[in-house]
Every structure is written in structure tokens, then in C-alpha cells.
Amino acid sequence: MIIYINAKDEKLIFVIDEYLYFAESEKSVSSILQQYIDHKFQHINFMLVLCGSSMSFMEKQVMGNKSPLYGRRTCQYKILPFDFKTSTLFHKNFNKQEQAVIYGITGGIPKYLLQIDDKIDLKTNIIKNFFSPDSLLFEEPNNLLKQELREPAVYNSIITAIATGSSKLNEIATKSHITTSACSIYLNSLLSLNIVKKELPILSKSNSRNTIYRLNDGMFRFWYKFVYDNISEINMRQGAVIYDEIEEQISDFMGETFEDICKQYLWQENISGRLPFRFKDCGRWWGANPVKKEDQEIDLLAYSKTDKVLFAECKWTNKKVDSQILNNLIEKAAMFNYEDKYYILFSKSGFTEDVKKRAGDNVILVEFKNM
């Protein structure tokens, strides 16, 4: 088919979707394309687009330095998940809190968002898509691991360890019953697939002692926290029973998702210039408090080049945020030597009157419904 491509006046765009399957069925296709790129395509008005859902294949077999196509790409796009604001456009019949849960359990992946039906309630959607053996999402994580990696059982144990609270290398290795050196190798594979992310506290210099690992994919977080251990019961069609057992835990699960939504909000406000200052970077902070002699965390910290800093607390609870939350944040902020400090509280359920009275130039209150 490629032989007959001969674009002249109008630009011809030729797209090969899921290039992996083409390359597996015809081993020489990359070499053939290399020859055409070098000797024909550059002389005609032509664009070749190669698409693939297997990140490891596209990065190693298409863009890697051992590929016949190496050095011949003119552009590459890594298609990222939608942010929260965009994902809400899929399900306008749900309220904003329900849309946030949907964003949390799908990770903003369009394919997963399309599985959710806003003509039925959220509970039914979760049962139908995660706690039913016939659903796409019930098999999705296992299928992805089998496609990308060998030894899926080991990766399952590592991802489960992270999803259930382990974040440091030694904790993950212990919970997965493997050595730390082996665990590090497996984690690197998960990092390359964007299933796991490696984090250091913002403002921190490279320091492996403070490194933690978190799941980068919301759907994986939900699946390995609530589905993986219940597979046998799900196969016995006990989805509704399982949902009733885990329903109260969904709010805790949403804590990390809400932090992510708040971080997106801060970046949007930063770009539009609606914050007290323009910040350089924003992220989580954790470390030792030298005064209290204990480890502490700050949900989000954003800093500028001009000695200004913003501290944020993100609360996805049914209780209104009160002054004690603000006091704790100010106390933690005392560890940092910045001239101008600002505080922002994000709340799913609003604020008590006492904390509302303290809102002002350096205290900002943001209720989720207004985000």
C-alpha cells in the first residue's frame, strides 16, 4: 500500500493506529518505513503518523536508538489524561461532587470516562463498571500489565502495596515480599509506564531518603484498593454487597484526588494571575518538624522567585473546615523562612463562621462548589 503513496499538491496524512500490531505481524515494517522516509516521503507533501497505546513499545521500538526509525521523527505527542475541569464535560447530569468521584476512579482517561453513564446513579455505575465480572474496567489493569510487563503477579503485589498506603521503597518491598533491590527494578518499569510516580518534597534537593512512590493513575488506585482483594466475590456476582462494604471508604480515597484537583486549580489561577503572586512551582511537602520533633505534611506548597510562598490544606470531608485547621497550617508554615506567607484552605463542605472571619489578604478560602 505504501508503494502507491505519491502526494503532490495537497498534503496527504497517513495514520497507522496501534502500530504495535502491524509491527508484530510484519517484522520488517519499521525498516521498510525507514527506507521510504529517507528516500521518498521527504520529497513529497506527506505526513506519516504512528499511534500506539503500548508506551513501552512506542518508546523502545519506535523512538528508541535501536529502532530503524530512530532520529526520523519530527514530532511526538504523549497523550495525557484529561484534567478535572475537562472530565466534567462528559457527565453533565451528575452534580459536582459526583463528577469529582468519577474523575477520581477513572483518572481522567477518556476511554474510562466513556464507560460511565450519567443517566443512572453513581453507585450503580461503580457496581456496573468495577464490581461486575463482565465489565471492561474489571479486567483493565490486569490486561494492561500483561500487555506491558512480565511477571504480572509481582507487579500486582507492588501496586497493591502502594494503593493500600505503603509509599517508601522498603515498605513496598516488605509488603510485596521481595528484596529492596528487586523492588527498585520493578518500580522503574512501573515508572516508565506512568502507572507509578516518584516524588520528593517540593523545595527538596535530590535526597533518596525522602523519596516516596504513589500511584499516578486514579483508576489503578481505585481498582487495587477496592477491587483486587474482592475478585472472587465479584466473580460470584456480589458487587452490590462489596459496594456497601466500601462505600464509606470512598471519601478517604478521594483525599488524594482532591489534592490533585486543588493543584490543578492553583495552576489555573496562577496562569490567569488571580493569586496574590505568580508562583514558580507547586507540590506536596513532607518532612521533620525540628520544633515538634515529628514528621509533618503540607498538602500543597507554592513558591515564587521573590520570597513569597503559599501553603494549602485540602479537605474532602463532610465537616466544615474550622479555625483549628488554619491554625495547624500556620504552625507548620512557621518552619519555612519566607518573608511573605499566604494560606489557602480548600473544602468540600464549606467553612465555619470563625474561619470565615479570618479570611483576608493572606488567608484565602475556596469551597469546592466554587472551583
N, C-alpha and C positions, 0 to 999 in steps of 0.2 A: 504494500500500500504506500509506503514511504517513497518508493521509486517514482510515483506519479505526482508527487508534490512539486509544483512549479509556479509559485506565486509571483506575480509580476507587478501589477498596478495596485490592486487592493491588498491590504495586509491579510495574510492567512494565519489564523491561530489554530494550532493543532494540539489537542489536550489528550493525554493518556491518563485516565483515572486509575487508581490502585495499581501503580506501576509495578509493585511487588509481584503481582500475579502474572503479569506479562513477562517479567524477567525470570520468574521461576519456570514458566513453560517454554521460554526461548532463551537459553543461557547466553547466547551471543548478542542479544538485543542492545546491550549497552555499548558494545564495540561497534555494532552497526550504526547506532546513533552518533557515536563519536566520529565515524568516517563522514557521515552526512553533514554534521555540524562543521567539521573542518573544511570540507571541500564543496559543499553545496549551499547549506542553509544561510551561511554568512553573505552569500551573493544575491539572495532573493529577499523579498519583503515577507518575512516569515517569523513566527514565534512558536516555539515548542514549549509546552507546559507539562511537567511531570508531577503528578499528585500521588500521595500515599498516606495512609493512616498509620503505618508502622514507622514510628520515629527512628528506631534503631536501623532499619533497612535504608531509609532515606538518607540518614546522616552518614552511614558507613558505605553503603553500596552505590549511592548516587553522588554524594558530596565528599566522601572520604578520599584520601590521597591515593588509595589503591584502585579506585574506580576508573574505568576508561573515560568517564565523563568529568573527572576531576579538573577543575580550573576552567571549565567551559560554561558554567552558569553565569548569567548576567544579573540575576536577582534571586533571592529566596525569601519565602514567607513562612513563618511558623504561625499557624492559625491558633489563636488563644481562645479560651472560654470567654463568653460574654460577661460583662460586669453586672452588678445587681440591677442598675438602672435599666439596662437594655433587656435583661432577662424578664423584667416585669411586663414587657410588651407582649409576651407570649400568653399570659393568663390574666386578662383584664377583669374577669368575673370574680377573682379572689381578692380579699382585702390585702392591705399592705403587709401585715404580719404573716399571712399565709404565703404571700409571694416571697417573703424572706426565707421561710422554711423551704419552699420549693427551690429557691436559689441554693440553699444550704445542702439539700440532699441530691441535687443534680450537678453542683459545681459550676453551673452556668454553661454546661456543654449543650449545644443546640439539639443534638440527637436525643439527649436525655430529657431536655425541656419539652420536646415534642411528644414524649410518652405521657405527659401529664394532661389530663382533661379537666378544664375548668367548668365543665357542665355537671360534674359530680364533686362531692366534698373532698377535702384534703385527706381525711382518714381513709376513705375508700381508695383514693389514688395511691396512698402509701402501701396499703394492703395489696392492691392490684399489681403494683409495679415492683415491690420489693419482697413481699411475703407471699408471692404466688409462684409455684414452680414453672408455670407456663410463660412467665414474663421475660422480656428482653433483659431488663436490669438485674433479674435474679441470677442470670448466668454471666453477665457482662464482665465483672472483674476477673473471674477465672478464665474466661475466654481471652481477655487481653493479656493476662500473664502467660498463658500457654502459647500465644502468638509471638510474644516478645522474648520470653525467657525460658531457660531450662530450670529444672528443679522447682516447679511452682509451689510445692508443699513448703519448702523453706521460706520462700518469699511470702507465702500466706501467713506463716508464723511471725515473720518480722513485721509485716504490715499490721497484723492484729495487735502486736505488742505496742506499736506506736498509736494505733487507734484507741487503745484502752489505757493510755496515759504514760507509757514509757517514752522518754524523749532523748536521754543520753545514751551514748554508744554502749556503755557497759550494762545499762538497764535493759536495753533492747536485746543484747546478746544473751544475757542471763535468762530473760523471759522466753527467748527463742531456742534456748538450749544449744547454742553454738558459741565458738570462741569469738572474742572481740575482733581478731584479725580477719576471720572468715566473715563476720557480720559486716565489717567495713567494706569488704569487696561486694557483698550483696547490696548494701546500701548505695554504693556507687552506681550499680546498674539501675536501681530504682530512681536515683537522682537524674540519670541520663534520660529516663522516660518521663520525667516531671511528675511521677507519682508521689515522690517524697521530695521535700525541700530541706536544705541545710541552713540553719540560722545562727547568727551571732547577735548579741545585744547591740542595738544601734549605739553608735559612738564608740564601740569597742574596737580595739585593734585586733588583728588576727590572733586569736587565742583559743586553741582547741579545747581547753578546759571548760570554756563556756559554750561550746558548740552544742546545739540541740537539733533533733530531727523531728519534722512534723509532716503529716500527710498534706500534699499540695492539692489534692483532688477531693472536693466535698462529697462526691458520690462514693468514693473509696472510703472516706471517713465514716459515712453513714453505714455503708454495707458491712465493713469489718467490725463496727461497733455493735450493730443490731441484727445483722443477717447471718453472718458467718457461723456463729455458735448455735443458731437455730435452724440450720439447713434441714436436719432430719425431721423436725416438726413441720417445717414449711412444706416438705415433700409429702407430709401426711395431711396437708390442707388445713393446718391450724393457724393460718395467717392472722385471722381476726383475734384469736386468743393472744398471740405474740404481740400484736399491736397494743392491746390493752395492758400488757405487762410492761411495755417500754414507753408508753405514751408520756409519762411524767418525766422521763429522762431526755426527751427531745429538747426541752428548754435548756438543759445543761449542754447538750450537743451544739445548740445554736450559739453558745458563747463565743466560740472561735469564729463562726460565720459572721456574727455581728461585729466583731473586731475588724474583720475584712471589709465589711460594708462601711464601717466608720472610716477606715483608712481610705477607701475609695472616695468617700465624701470629702475628707480633708484635702485630698489631691485636687478634686474638682473645685473646691473653694479656693485653694491655693492658686490654681491656674487662673481663676476668674478674678483674683485679687480681693476677695471678700473677707480674708482673715486679717488679724492685726499686723501681720508681717508675712513676707514671702519666705517659705522655708526651703531648705536645700534638700532635705531628706526626711523620711518619716518611717518609724518602725517600732517594734516592741523593745522593751528594755527589761533585763533581769540581772540580778547580782546581789552582792552582800551590802547590807547597810552597816557602815562602820560604827554608827552610834548605837543602834539596837542590837548589833551583833547577830543579825539574822538575814536570811535571803528574802528579797522582796522583788516584786514585779510591777512594772508600769505598762498598761495596755498599749498605749501609743505615745511616742515622744517625737516631736518635730522640731528641728533646729535650723537656724539661719546662719549666714556668714557674719552677721553683725551682733553677735552676743545676745540673741533672743531665742527663747525656747518655749514650746507649748507642750503641756502634759495633758493626757486624755485618759479618762476612765470610761469603759463601755459596759453598760449593764443591761443584759437581756433577761429581766426578771419581771414578775407581776407586781413587785413592790415599787413604790415611788422612791426615787433617789433622794436621800436626805443629806443634811449638813455633815454627818459623820463621814460619808463617802468623800466629800470635798475636803474635809479636814485631813483625812488619811492621805489623799493625793498631795496636798500641800506639804504634809510632813515628809513624804517620800521625795518630793521635789527639792527639799532642803539639802539633799545630798549633792546637788548639782550647782556649780559655781557659775551661774549666768546672771547678767545684770537685769534683764527684763524677762519675767516669767508670766506665762499665761496658762489658764486652766480651762479645760473644756470637758463637760460631762455629757455623755450620750446615754439616753434612757429609752427603753421600750415603753415604759409605763408612766413617764412624766416625773414631776419633781414635787417635793413637799414645799409648803409655804416658806419654811425657814430658809431653804436653799435658794428659793426664788428671790428672796430679799437680798441675797448676796451677789446676784448676777450684776455684772457691771463691766467696767473697762477691761479687767483682766480675768473675769470669770464668765464663761460662755456656757449656756445651757441649750442642748439640742435634743428635742424629743423626736423619736423615730418617725412619727407620722408626718413631721415637717421636713424630713430629709429628702 
